Amino acid sequence: MLDSFEILTTSGVVLWSRSYVPVGASVINGLIRDVFIEEKVLPGASVADDVSAARNPAYKREQYTVKWTGVKDLGLIFVAVYQSLLHLSWIDKLLDNIRTIFVDLYKDQLKKPHTSVVECDFDAYFDQQIKELEGTNQESIHLQDRLTDNDLTPPSSSDAGTDELPPPLPAFLSVHSKTPHSTATSTDVTPIPTPDTSRPTTPSPGHILSSKSVPKGTSRRARKAAGTPVNVSSGDEDLKRTKPTKTKTKKPRRWDADGLVDEDDEVTLDYSAISPNVDRAEDIKTAQLGEVENVDLKTVGTRTGKGEFILKDLDTEVHSILAGANAQKSGSSSTPGGVVGSSLSAITGLFRSAVGGKVLTKEDLDKSMKGMETHLLNKNVAREAAVRLCEGVERELIGVKTGVETAIRTAMESSLRKILTPTTSLDLLRSITSVTNPSTMNPLSPKPRPYVISIVGVNGVGKSTNLSKLAFFLLQNDFKILIAACDTFRSGAVEQLRVHARNLKELAAREGRGSIELFEKGYGKDAANIARDAVSYAATHNFSVVLIDTAGRRHNDARLMSSLEKFAEYANPDKIFMVGEAL
């Protein structure tokens, strides 16, 4: 476990630090004095740019080991301290990654002259790297342990020739029964604990003998009636039968032939319905489980100059920074990977026979194009994508006389860009604004209406949960949202959305951004009709976005998928999001 991590300047100013356990100041001071000032310890120590921490020897003082790296131009030193008894294989990578991320985030502040204070919120980035590197290390250790166990554990004689489990042992053993002892031992067999059948040292109330005397020669039945315990074998005392107590059983519901509850059963089955005697606001207030915690928006996203709220993905940001640094180190001389890079030389070789100082025609490229398609299919490229790539390359090469390799690269990049470019806009905020607030300059612009989003997916992947996350994102952008509870099949679906809507409504009221409501009609209703009514209600009450929650269904279930046709006709969603194992 890491004890301490510090980022300091060569002048001794600590810019950022994280301590898990108290570490004496003499450890860091000793590193600065012995390594950087007096240079009397550890030959080869360096604070030059782009030098990995692995190249700097470890500095040991007291019971601690210190690893470091630095940036000479900015005068920074990154120090990690941990116990010498531990072996942290990922500490060098942590130092290198933290150096890259910190410099990328705060290089503008660090390059200012006479800078001694840097305003940095670096905790989240550091925690992300610690979690990621420790998780990777734990997975490798578990994998190595499993491989070691499989290699070193000798086969058991009991497992030879069969995969069946041994027969179960009897629950209780008689005192006079003899347990066979086997001289063979095996390292992979865990001994089964012997049942405790001995007589307890302290007698329980059931084992106390009655003081009532019974004359000798009395029959067994008479002794039993007199309360004297009958002779039993050792270990049977715990088997005394107790008279089962009667527990109150749940009264079953009574259903008629049509599948409905009998009229005399007044118990409500639809728990999503709100009591008519209680005001809706009071009912929601009573159902509150507690006060909703405040959300720190800085940890969720950032707001642009136009006021738009953009979600923040810390992992993506960190990986992007590290990937950019690695790409900059590798330089332009490295060969690009993927289909365009690694397979480019192989694909180019297929066209050598077609190049002979003449203008290429379709007939000249037939054989080469078939070879290219086969090569892409062997590389697990989908057939549709492979055909489109080949067609794009063929169009670019027809009529070309020289520069075939350049033409192939350009054609493949253009074809891949067309395949990967979505046919609809990915700017959700812009799409919503164009529908809810169309331009008034164009007389042909449609009338404003709510933007409808439908959430679909199989059972249990997190449709309702991710719908609430999407609603939070839209609330931060001042939209008026209506959630339509169209999952009328799953028990608790309406109640789940009600809790999400209540919490989001309270957060929106605190921050004064947007508003949200829930449109519900309970269970057992037609989901398509509920969706249609929700869209009509949203249009009447000037809602900006309608988020429709649907029941989970598999794509290979024809009966459930057919109901989506009616749903699409009635709701007419502008955007359909499919959630696939997003939890």
C-alpha positions in Angstrom: 0.0 0.0 0.0 1.3 3.5 -0.9 2.0 5.6 2.2 2.5 9.0 0.7 2.7 10.8 -2.6 4.0 14.4 -3.1 4.5 16.8 -6.0 7.0 19.5 -5.1 9.2 22.0 -6.9 13.0 21.9 -6.9 12.9 24.9 -4.5 11.0 22.9 -1.9 7.4 24.1 -2.4 4.8 21.3 -2.1 2.2 21.8 -4.8 0.1 18.7 -4.0 0.3 15.8 -1.6 -1.6 12.8 -0.5 -0.8 10.9 2.7 -2.4 7.6 3.7 -0.3 7.2 6.9 1.9 9.7 8.7 5.4 9.7 7.2 8.2 11.7 8.8 9.5 14.7 7.1 13.0 13.3 7.3 12.3 10.8 4.5 11.6 13.5 1.9 14.2 15.8 3.2 16.8 13.1 3.1 15.9 12.4 -0.5 16.3 16.0 -1.5 19.6 16.4 0.4 21.3 13.2 -0.5 20.1 12.8 -4.1 19.5 16.3 -5.5 21.6 18.6 -3.5 24.8 16.7 -2.4 24.5 14.1 -5.1 26.4 11.7 -2.9 23.9 8.8 -3.2 22.6 6.7 -6.1 24.6 7.3 -9.2 22.4 7.8 -12.2 19.7 9.8 -10.5 18.1 12.3 -12.9 15.4 14.9 -13.1 15.5 15.2 -16.9 12.5 15.2 -19.1 10.9 12.0 -20.4 12.9 9.8 -18.0 10.8 7.0 -16.6 10.8 6.4 -12.8 12.0 2.9 -13.5 15.4 4.3 -14.5 15.9 6.1 -11.2 17.2 3.8 -8.5 15.2 3.5 -5.3 16.2 5.6 -2.3 15.8 3.8 1.0 15.7 5.6 4.4 14.6 4.1 7.7 11.9 1.6 6.9 10.7 3.4 3.7 11.5 3.1 0.0 11.2 6.3 -2.1 10.7 6.3 -5.9 10.7 9.5 -7.9 10.7 11.1 -11.3 10.8 14.8 -12.4 10.4 17.4 -15.1 13.5 19.5 -15.4 12.0 22.4 -17.5 9.3 23.0 -15.0 11.3 22.2 -11.9 9.0 19.5 -10.6 9.7 16.4 -8.6 7.2 13.6 -8.1 7.8 11.4 -5.0 6.2 8.2 -3.9 6.9 6.7 -0.4 6.0 3.1 0.7 7.1 0.5 3.1 10.3 -1.3 2.1 8.7 -4.7 3.0 6.2 -4.2 0.2 6.8 -4.8 -3.5 4.7 -2.4 -5.6 5.3 -3.4 -9.2 3.0 -0.6 -10.4 4.7 2.3 -8.6 6.9 3.3 -11.6 3.9 3.5 -13.9 2.0 5.5 -11.4 4.8 8.1 -11.2 5.1 8.3 -15.0 1.3 8.6 -15.5 0.8 11.2 -12.7 3.7 13.3 -14.1 2.1 13.2 -17.6 -1.4 14.1 -16.3 -0.3 16.8 -13.9 1.9 18.6 -16.5 -0.8 18.4 -19.1 -3.4 19.9 -16.8 -1.4 22.6 -15.1 1.4 23.4 -17.5 0.0 26.9 -18.3 0.1 27.8 -14.6 3.5 26.3 -14.1 5.1 28.1 -17.0 4.2 31.5 -15.6 7.2 33.3 -14.1 7.6 33.4 -10.3 4.9 30.8 -9.8 4.8 29.4 -6.2 1.1 28.5 -5.9 -0.8 26.3 -8.3 -4.6 26.0 -8.0 -5.3 22.4 -8.7 -8.0 19.9 -8.0 -6.0 16.8 -8.6 -7.5 14.4 -6.1 -9.9 12.8 -8.6 -7.2 12.2 -11.2 -4.9 10.6 -8.6 -7.6 8.4 -7.2 -8.5 7.2 -10.7 -4.9 6.1 -11.4 -4.6 4.4 -8.0 -7.8 2.5 -8.5 -6.9 1.5 -12.1 -3.3 0.4 -11.4 -4.2 -1.4 -8.2 -7.1 -3.2 -9.9 -4.8 -4.3 -12.8 -2.2 -5.6 -10.4 -4.7 -7.5 -8.4 -6.1 -9.2 -11.5 -2.6 -10.3 -12.6 -1.9 -11.6 -9.1 -5.1 -13.7 -9.1 -4.4 -15.0 -12.5 -0.8 -16.0 -11.6 -2.1 -17.7 -8.4 -4.6 -19.8 -10.4 -2.0 -20.8 -12.9 0.4 -21.7 -10.1 -2.2 -23.8 -8.3 -3.0 -25.7 -11.4 0.7 -26.4 -12.2 1.8 -27.4 -8.7 -1.1 -29.3 -7.4 -0.7 -33.0 -8.0 -3.7 -34.9 -9.2 -5.8 -36.6 -6.6 -6.2 -40.3 -6.6 -9.9 -39.9 -5.9 -10.3 -37.9 -9.1 -8.7 -40.4 -11.4 -10.9 -41.5 -14.3 -14.1 -39.8 -13.1 -15.5 -36.3 -12.6 -18.3 -37.4 -10.2 -18.3 -36.0 -6.7 -17.8 -38.5 -3.8 -21.0 -39.8 -2.1 -22.2 -37.6 0.8 -21.3 -38.6 4.3 -24.1 -39.6 6.7 -25.4 -36.8 8.9 -24.8 -38.6 12.1 -22.4 -41.5 13.0 -23.0 -44.1 15.7 -20.5 -44.2 18.5 -19.6 -47.9 17.7 -19.1 -47.3 14.0 -15.5 -47.3 12.9 -14.2 -44.8 10.4 -11.9 -46.3 7.9 -8.5 -44.6 7.7 -6.8 -44.2 4.4 -3.0 -44.2 4.2 -3.1 -42.3 0.9 -2.9 -38.5 1.1 -3.7 -35.8 -1.4 -2.8 -32.1 -1.4 -6.0 -31.0 -3.1 -8.5 -32.7 -0.8 -9.8 -30.7 2.1 -10.5 -32.9 5.1 -14.2 -32.9 6.0 -14.8 -32.0 9.7 -16.2 -34.9 11.8 -19.7 -34.3 13.1 -19.7 -33.5 16.8 -21.6 -36.5 18.2 -20.2 -36.5 21.7 -22.3 -36.0 24.8 -22.3 -32.3 25.8 -20.4 -31.4 29.0 -23.3 -29.3 30.4 -26.6 -31.1 30.2 -29.5 -29.2 28.5 -32.9 -29.0 30.2 -34.0 -31.9 28.1 -31.3 -34.1 29.5 -31.9 -33.5 33.2 -33.2 -36.8 34.8 -36.4 -36.7 36.7 -36.2 -37.4 40.4 -39.3 -39.6 40.2 -38.4 -43.1 41.2 -39.6 -46.1 39.2 -39.4 -49.6 40.6 -37.2 -52.1 38.9 -38.9 -54.5 36.4 -41.2 -51.8 35.1 -41.9 -52.0 31.4 -40.4 -49.6 28.9 -43.8 -47.9 28.3 -44.3 -47.3 32.0 -40.8 -45.8 32.4 -41.5 -43.5 29.4 -44.8 -42.5 31.0 -43.1 -41.8 34.3 -40.8 -39.3 32.6 -37.6 -41.4 32.9 -35.6 -41.0 29.7 -35.2 -44.1 27.6 -31.6 -45.3 26.9 -30.4 -43.7 23.7 -27.2 -43.9 21.8 -24.6 -41.2 22.1 -25.3 -38.2 19.9 -29.1 -38.7 19.8 -29.8 -36.1 22.5 -29.8 -33.3 20.0 -32.4 -35.1 17.9 -35.2 -34.5 20.4 -38.2 -33.6 18.4 -40.0 -30.4 19.4 -43.6 -29.8 18.7 -43.7 -27.3 15.8 -45.3 -24.0 16.6 -48.1 -22.8 14.5 -47.2 -19.7 12.5 -49.6 -17.3 11.0 -49.8 -18.1 7.2 -50.5 -15.6 4.5 -54.1 -15.8 3.4 -54.2 -16.7 -0.3 -56.0 -14.4 -2.7 -59.1 -15.8 -4.4 -59.2 -15.4 -8.2 -62.3 -16.0 -10.4 -62.4 -17.8 -13.7 -61.5 -14.6 -15.6 -58.3 -14.1 -13.7 -59.6 -11.2 -11.6 -59.8 -10.9 -7.8 -63.1 -11.7 -6.2 -65.3 -8.7 -5.3 -65.1 -9.6 -1.6 -61.3 -9.3 -1.6 -60.7 -5.6 -1.0 -56.9 -5.7 -1.0 -55.4 -3.4 -3.6 -53.1 -5.1 -6.1 -51.9 -2.0 -7.9 -49.6 -0.4 -5.4 -48.6 2.3 -7.8 -52.0 3.9 -7.5 -52.1 6.9 -5.1 -54.9 7.0 -2.6 -57.7 9.3 -3.7 -58.2 10.6 -0.1 -54.6 12.0 0.0 -53.3 14.9 -1.9 -50.7 14.0 -4.5 -48.1 16.3 -3.0 -48.7 15.1 0.5 -48.4 11.5 -0.7 -45.1 12.1 -2.4 -43.8 13.9 0.7 -44.9 11.1 2.9 -43.1 8.6 0.7 -39.8 10.4 0.9 -37.1 8.2 2.4 -34.9 11.1 3.5 -33.4 14.4 2.3 -31.7 14.2 -1.1 -28.0 14.9 -0.9 -26.5 17.8 -2.9 -24.7 17.0 -6.1 -21.3 18.6 -6.8 -21.7 19.5 -10.4 -17.9 19.9 -10.8 -17.5 16.1 -10.4 -20.2 15.4 -12.9 -19.5 17.8 -15.8 -18.6 21.3 -16.9 -20.6 24.2 -18.2 -19.6 25.8 -21.5 -19.5 29.5 -22.3 -22.9 29.2 -23.9 -24.3 27.8 -20.7 -24.6 24.2 -21.9 -23.8 21.5 -19.4 -21.4 18.8 -20.7 -21.0 15.5 -18.9 -17.5 14.7 -17.7 -15.8 11.3 -18.1 -12.7 11.2 -16.0 -11.4 7.9 -17.3 -11.8 9.1 -20.9 -10.0 12.3 -20.1 -7.1 10.6 -18.4 -6.7 8.0 -21.1 -6.8 10.7 -23.7 -4.0 12.6 -22.0 -1.8 9.5 -21.6 -2.5 8.4 -25.2 -1.6 11.8 -26.5 1.7 11.8 -24.6 2.6 8.3 -25.8 1.8 9.3 -29.4 4.0 12.4 -29.1 6.9 10.2 -27.8 6.6 7.7 -30.6 6.6 10.5 -33.2 5.5 10.4 -36.7 7.9 7.6 -37.6 5.7 4.9 -36.1 3.5 2.8 -38.3 -0.2 3.3 -37.8 -2.1 0.3 -36.5 -5.5 -1.1 -37.4 -6.7 -2.0 -40.9 -5.2 1.1 -42.5 -1.8 0.5 -40.9 -0.9 -3.1 -40.1 -2.7 -4.5 -43.1 -1.7 -1.7 -45.6 1.5 -3.4 -46.7 -0.2 -6.7 -47.2 -3.0 -5.1 -49.2 -0.6 -3.0 -51.3 1.2 -6.2 -52.2 -1.9 -7.6 -53.8 -1.8 -4.8 -56.4 1.8 -5.2 -57.5 0.8 -7.5 -60.4 -1.7 -4.9 -61.6 0.8 -2.0 -61.7 2.9 -1.9 -64.8 3.2 1.7 -65.9 -0.3 1.8 -67.4 -3.6 3.4 -66.6 -5.6 0.9 -64.4 -9.0 -0.3 -65.5 -11.7 -2.3 -63.7 -10.5 -5.5 -65.4 -7.0 -5.0 -64.1 -8.2 -4.7 -60.5 -10.6 -7.7 -60.4 -8.2 -10.2 -59.1 -6.6 -7.8 -56.7 -9.9 -6.7 -55.3 -11.0 -10.3 -54.6 -7.7 -10.8 -52.8 -8.3 -7.7 -50.8 -11.8 -8.7 -49.8 -10.6 -12.1 -48.7 -7.8 -10.6 -46.7 -10.2 -8.3 -44.8 -12.6 -11.1 -44.1 -9.7 -13.2 -42.7 -9.0 -10.2 -40.4 -12.6 -10.5 -39.0 -13.9 -7.5 -40.8 -17.6 -7.6 -41.4 -18.5 -8.6 -45.0 -20.6 -5.4 -45.5 -17.7 -3.2 -44.4 -15.2 -5.2 -46.4 -17.3 -4.8 -49.6 -17.7 -1.1 -49.0 -13.9 -0.7 -48.5 -13.1 -2.6 -51.6 -15.6 -0.5 -53.6 -14.1 2.7 -52.3 -10.5 1.6 -53.2 -11.6 0.4 -56.6 -13.2 3.8 -57.4 -10.0 5.6 -56.4 -7.7 3.3 -58.4 -9.5 3.3 -61.7 -7.7 5.7 -64.0 -4.6 5.9 -61.8 -1.2 5.3 -63.3 1.2 5.9 -60.4 1.1 6.4 -56.6 -1.0 3.2 -56.0 0.0 3.0 -52.3 -1.1 6.6 -51.6 -4.4 6.1 -53.5 -5.1 2.9 -51.5 -4.5 4.6 -48.2 -6.6 7.6 -49.1 -9.4 5.4 -50.4 -9.5 3.2 -47.2 -9.5 6.2 -44.9 -12.3 7.8 -46.9 -14.4 4.6 -46.9 -13.8 4.0 -43.2 -14.8 7.6 -42.4 -18.1 7.1 -44.3 -18.8 3.8 -42.6 -18.2 5.1 -39.1 -19.9 8.5 -39.5 -23.5 8.2 -38.1 -26.4 9.2 -40.3 -28.0 11.3 -37.5 -26.6 14.1 -35.4 -24.9 13.1 -32.1 -25.4 16.6 -30.7 -28.4 15.8 -28.5 -28.8 19.4 -27.1 -28.8 20.8 -30.6 -31.3 18.3 -31.8 -33.7 19.1 -29.0 -33.4 22.8 -29.5 -34.1 22.5 -33.2 -37.4 20.7 -32.4 -38.5 22.6 -29.4 -37.5 26.0 -30.6 -37.2 26.0 -34.4 -35.9 29.0 -36.3 -38.4 31.7 -36.9 -36.5 33.0 -40.0 -37.6 30.0 -42.1 -41.3 30.1 -42.9 -41.3 26.4 -43.6 -40.1 25.5 -40.1 -42.4 23.1 -38.2 -44.2 24.2 -35.1 -42.5 23.7 -31.8 -43.2 20.4 -30.2 -41.7 18.2 -27.4 -38.6 16.1 -28.3 -39.4 12.4 -27.7 -36.7 9.9 -26.5 -37.5 6.2 -26.0 -35.3 3.9 -23.9 -35.3 0.3 -25.0 -33.3 -2.8 -24.1 -33.5 -6.3 -22.6 -34.5 -7.1 -19.1 -32.3 -5.8 -16.2 -29.7 -3.8 -18.1 -30.6 -0.5 -16.4 -33.1 1.3 -18.6 -34.8 3.2 -15.8 -31.6 4.0 -14.0 -30.0 5.4 -17.2 -33.2 7.3 -18.0 -32.8 9.1 -14.7 -29.1 9.9 -15.5 -30.2 11.3 -18.9 -32.9 13.3 -17.1 -30.3 14.8 -14.8 -28.2 15.9 -17.7 -31.1 17.5 -19.4 -32.2 19.3 -16.2 -28.8 20.9 -16.0 -29.5 22.4 -19.4 -32.8 24.0 -18.3 -35.2 21.7 -20.1 -38.7 20.9 -18.9 -38.9 17.1 -18.8 -41.8 14.6 -18.7 -41.0 11.0 -17.8 -43.6 8.5 -19.2 -43.8 5.3 -17.2 -44.6 2.8 -20.0 -43.3 -0.3 -18.3 -46.6 -1.6 -17.2 -45.4 -5.2 -16.8 -42.5 -5.3 -14.3 -43.5 -5.0 -10.6 -42.0 -1.9 -9.1 -41.2 -0.1 -12.4 -43.6 2.8 -11.7 -42.4 3.1 -8.1 -38.8 3.2 -9.2 -39.5 6.0 -11.6 -41.5 7.8 -9.0 -38.5 7.8 -6.6 -36.1 9.0 -9.4 -38.6 11.8 -10.4 -39.0 12.9 -6.8 -35.2 13.2 -6.2 -34.6 14.9 -9.5 -37.4 17.4 -8.8 -35.9 18.3 -5.5 -32.5 18.8 -7.0 -33.9 20.9 -9.8 -35.8 23.1 -7.3 -32.6 23.7 -5.3 -30.5 24.7 -8.3 -33.3 26.5 -10.1 -32.7 24.7 -13.3 -35.4 23.0 -15.3 -38.4 21.0 -14.1 -39.5 17.4 -14.2 -42.7 15.4 -13.8 -43.8 11.8 -14.0 -46.7 10.7 -16.2 -48.1 7.3 -15.1 -51.2 5.2 -15.3 -50.3 2.2 -13.2 -49.9 -1.4 -14.4 -51.7 -3.5 -16.9 -52.4 -0.8 -19.3 -51.4 -0.6 -23.0 -47.9 1.0 -23.2 -48.5 2.5 -26.6 -51.6 4.3 -25.5 -49.8 5.6 -22.4 -46.9 6.9 -24.6 -49.4 8.6 -26.9 -51.2 10.3 -24.0 -47.8 11.4 -22.5 -46.7 13.0 -25.7 -50.1 14.8 -26.0 -49.9 15.9 -22.4 -46.3 17.2 -22.9 -47.4 19.2 -26.0 -50.3 20.8 -24.1 -48.2 21.7 -21.1 -45.2 23.0 -23.0 -42.7 20.3 -22.0 -39.4 20.2 -23.9 -38.5 16.5 -23.7 -40.4 13.3 -23.1 -38.4 10.4 -21.8 -40.3 7.1 -22.3 -39.4 4.1 -20.2 -40.3 0.8 -21.8 -40.6 -2.8 -20.6 -37.5 -5.1 -21.2 -37.7 -7.5 -24.1 -35.4 -9.7 -26.1 -34.8 -9.1 -29.8 -35.6 -12.7 -30.6 -39.0 -12.6 -28.9 -41.3 -12.0 -31.9 -44.4 -11.4 -29.8 -42.9 -8.7 -27.6 -41.0 -7.1 -30.5 -44.2 -6.9 -32.6 -45.8 -4.6 -29.9 -43.0 -2.1 -30.6 -44.5 -1.4 -34.0 -47.7 0.0 -32.4 -45.6 1.8 -29.8 -43.4 3.5 -32.6 -46.6 4.5 -34.5 -48.2 6.1 -31.4 -45.2 7.7 -29.7 -43.1 8.5 -32.9 -39.9 9.0 -31.0 -37.2 11.3 -32.4 -34.4 9.3 -30.8 -34.2 5.7 -29.6 -31.5 4.8 -27.1 -30.8 1.1 -26.6 -29.2 0.3 -23.2 -26.9 -2.7 -23.3 -25.6 -3.8 -19.9 -24.9 -0.3 -18.8 -24.9 -0.9 -15.0 
